[in-house]
Amino acid sequence: MRSLLFVPGDSEKKLEKGFGAGADAVIVDLEDSVAPQNKSLARNVAARFIADQRHRTKSKVYVRINDLSTGLTDEDLAALVPAKPDGVMLPKSNSGQDVQQLSAKLRVHEAENGLPDGVIKILPIITETAAGVLTAASYAKASARLVGLTWGAEDLSAAIGARTARDENGRYTDVFRFARTMTILAAGAAEVAAIDTVFPNFRDMAAFEAECIGAERDGFTGKMAIHPAQVPVINAAFTPSAEAVKHSLAIVAAFEAAGNPGVVGIDGKMVDRPHLRLAERLLARAKAAGI
């Protein structure tokens, strides 16, 4: 998944627009974008809309539930699992143990709704609490449902008392760069996708594009969006170029032709097995993007 677009769960109009935005995944939100008094309404609207309209979109459908500490998680799952979402986004996840707890809850709801065990995947936001940042390594082997890890800055700001996550030049400060780095490393350790966080200023498309390019460079494979206009920028940034695909195919072919040695020569340069692994990863991303 390259692009993951948040859509408030209590607005049919926004849901309809989001389902047609061309994102790889639509995240139907029951958490931050829904006022406390509208939680029940959002569940009903979202469940009905997903069940009735998901055939109209090629996007995967995820639901961001309310976190495990709120007491609202079970109601969210009871309402939304019957709509058969592809996955659940878990906010404010404190460790791999939270993923295991959610997985156990999903197993019950899947059984009650006649769904195969494990069919609903989990994508946790792992840096919205200080504890979550410090336990990032705990997600490795936490659950077979785990499809990726992502991070967030706004809730972490509130949790630690930071006045802002970015400096006067728009760059993340050290604490938030650390959280971002931990997400990439934790995803690598867990062998799942690393998904970059949102860019709140959706009108500054130049800065947004630059952040997408930097995220892809550093190892993220996708990015979350808060506005449909951000989706094509994300898809472009995280889709491997034709030149990169051609080069990766050449590396894979060279290793195969040489009997898979430790090192091969391509165009006068020595290429070792870490380069092969990188090429294979890029080709897998290209295939997922339909290239």
JOZI-V549793 format. One record per residue. SS is DSSP state (helix for helix, strand for strand, loop for the rest). BURIAL is 1 if it has 16 or more other C-alpha atoms within 10 Angstrom, else 0. D_LAST is the distance of its C-alpha to the last C-alpha in Angstrom with 1 decimal. Layout:
# JOZI-V549793
ss,burial,d_last
SS,BURIAL,D_LAST
SS,BURIAL,D_LAST
This chain:
# JOZI-V549793
ss,burial,d_last
loop,1,13.8
loop,1,13.3
strand,1,15.9
strand,1,19.1
strand,1,21.6
strand,1,25.3
strand,1,27.3
strand,1,31.1
loop,1,32.0
loop,1,35.2
loop,1,34.0
helix,1,32.7
helix,0,32.0
helix,1,29.7
helix,1,28.1
helix,1,27.3
helix,0,25.9
helix,1,23.8
helix,1,22.4
loop,0,21.2
loop,1,19.8
loop,1,16.1
loop,1,16.2
loop,1,14.3
strand,1,17.9
strand,1,21.3
strand,1,24.2
strand,1,27.4
strand,1,30.1
loop,1,33.5
loop,1,34.5
loop,0,34.9
loop,0,34.3
loop,1,36.8
loop,0,40.5
helix,0,42.6
helix,0,44.5
helix,0,41.4
helix,1,39.8
helix,1,41.2
helix,0,40.1
helix,1,36.6
helix,1,36.3
helix,0,37.5
helix,1,35.5
helix,1,32.2
helix,1,32.9
helix,1,33.8
helix,1,30.9
helix,1,28.2
helix,0,30.0
helix,0,30.3
helix,0,27.2
helix,1,24.2
helix,0,23.4
helix,0,22.7
loop,1,19.7
loop,0,16.3
loop,1,17.0
strand,1,18.4
strand,1,22.1
strand,1,23.9
strand,1,27.6
strand,1,29.2
strand,1,32.7
loop,1,35.8
loop,1,36.4
loop,1,38.6
loop,0,41.6
loop,0,41.9
loop,0,43.2
loop,1,40.7
helix,1,38.0
helix,1,39.5
helix,0,40.0
helix,1,36.4
helix,1,35.2
helix,1,37.8
helix,1,36.7
helix,1,32.9
helix,1,32.2
helix,1,33.4
helix,1,30.6
loop,1,28.2
loop,1,25.9
loop,1,22.9
strand,1,24.4
strand,1,27.1
strand,1,27.2
strand,1,30.4
loop,1,32.0
loop,1,34.6
loop,1,33.8
loop,1,36.4
loop,1,35.2
helix,1,33.5
helix,0,36.6
helix,1,35.7
helix,1,32.4
helix,1,34.5
helix,0,36.9
helix,1,34.3
helix,1,32.8
helix,0,36.3
helix,0,36.7
helix,1,33.5
helix,1,34.6
helix,0,37.7
helix,1,36.1
helix,1,33.5
helix,0,36.5
helix,0,38.5
loop,0,35.8
loop,0,34.9
loop,1,31.4
loop,0,30.2
loop,0,31.2
loop,1,28.5
loop,1,26.0
loop,1,26.2
strand,1,24.5
strand,1,26.0
strand,1,24.8
strand,1,27.9
strand,1,28.8
loop,1,30.7
loop,1,32.5
loop,1,34.4
loop,1,37.6
helix,1,39.2
helix,0,39.3
helix,1,35.6
helix,1,34.8
helix,0,37.3
loop,1,36.1
helix,1,32.4
helix,1,32.5
helix,1,33.8
helix,1,30.4
loop,1,29.5
loop,0,30.1
loop,1,31.5
loop,1,29.7
loop,0,27.0
loop,1,26.1
strand,1,25.0
strand,1,21.3
strand,1,21.6
strand,1,24.2
strand,1,24.7
loop,1,27.7
loop,1,29.9
loop,1,32.5
helix,1,34.7
helix,1,36.3
helix,1,36.7
helix,1,38.6
helix,0,41.0
helix,0,41.3
helix,0,42.5
loop,0,44.2
loop,1,42.0
loop,0,42.8
loop,0,39.3
loop,1,36.1
strand,1,35.5
loop,0,37.9
loop,0,39.1
loop,0,36.2
loop,0,33.6
loop,0,32.7
strand,1,33.0
loop,0,36.3
helix,0,36.7
helix,1,37.0
helix,1,33.7
helix,0,31.9
helix,0,33.3
helix,1,31.9
helix,1,28.4
helix,1,28.7
helix,1,30.0
helix,1,27.0
helix,1,24.5
helix,1,26.9
helix,1,27.6
helix,1,24.0
helix,1,23.7
helix,0,26.9
helix,1,25.8
loop,1,22.4
loop,1,20.7
strand,1,18.6
strand,1,20.4
strand,1,20.3
strand,1,22.1
loop,1,24.9
loop,1,25.5
loop,1,26.6
loop,0,29.7
loop,0,30.3
loop,1,27.7
loop,0,29.5
loop,0,28.9
helix,0,25.3
helix,0,25.7
helix,0,26.8
helix,1,24.1
helix,1,21.3
helix,0,23.1
helix,1,23.4
helix,1,19.6
helix,1,19.0
helix,0,21.8
helix,1,20.6
helix,1,17.2
helix,0,19.2
helix,0,21.6
loop,1,19.3
loop,1,18.6
loop,1,15.2
strand,1,16.0
strand,1,19.0
strand,1,21.4
strand,1,22.4
loop,1,25.8
loop,1,25.1
helix,1,22.5
helix,0,22.4
helix,1,21.0
helix,1,17.8
helix,0,15.8
helix,1,17.1
helix,1,15.9
helix,1,12.4
helix,0,12.3
helix,1,14.1
loop,1,12.2
loop,1,8.6
loop,1,8.5
loop,0,9.3
helix,0,8.5
helix,0,11.9
helix,0,11.6
helix,1,8.8
helix,0,11.2
helix,0,14.1
helix,1,13.1
helix,1,12.5
helix,0,16.0
helix,1,17.5
helix,1,16.7
helix,0,17.9
helix,1,20.9
helix,1,22.0
helix,0,21.7
helix,0,23.6
loop,0,26.3
loop,0,26.8
loop,0,25.2
loop,0,27.9
loop,0,28.3
strand,1,27.5
strand,1,26.0
strand,0,26.4
strand,0,23.5
loop,0,24.6
loop,0,28.0
strand,0,26.7
strand,0,27.2
strand,1,24.3
strand,0,25.2
helix,1,23.8
helix,0,23.0
helix,0,20.5
helix,1,19.1
helix,0,18.8
helix,0,17.1
helix,1,14.5
helix,1,14.0
helix,0,13.6
helix,1,11.0
helix,1,8.9
helix,0,9.7
helix,1,8.8
helix,1,5.2
helix,0,5.4
helix,0,7.5
loop,0,5.7
loop,0,3.8
loop,0,0.0
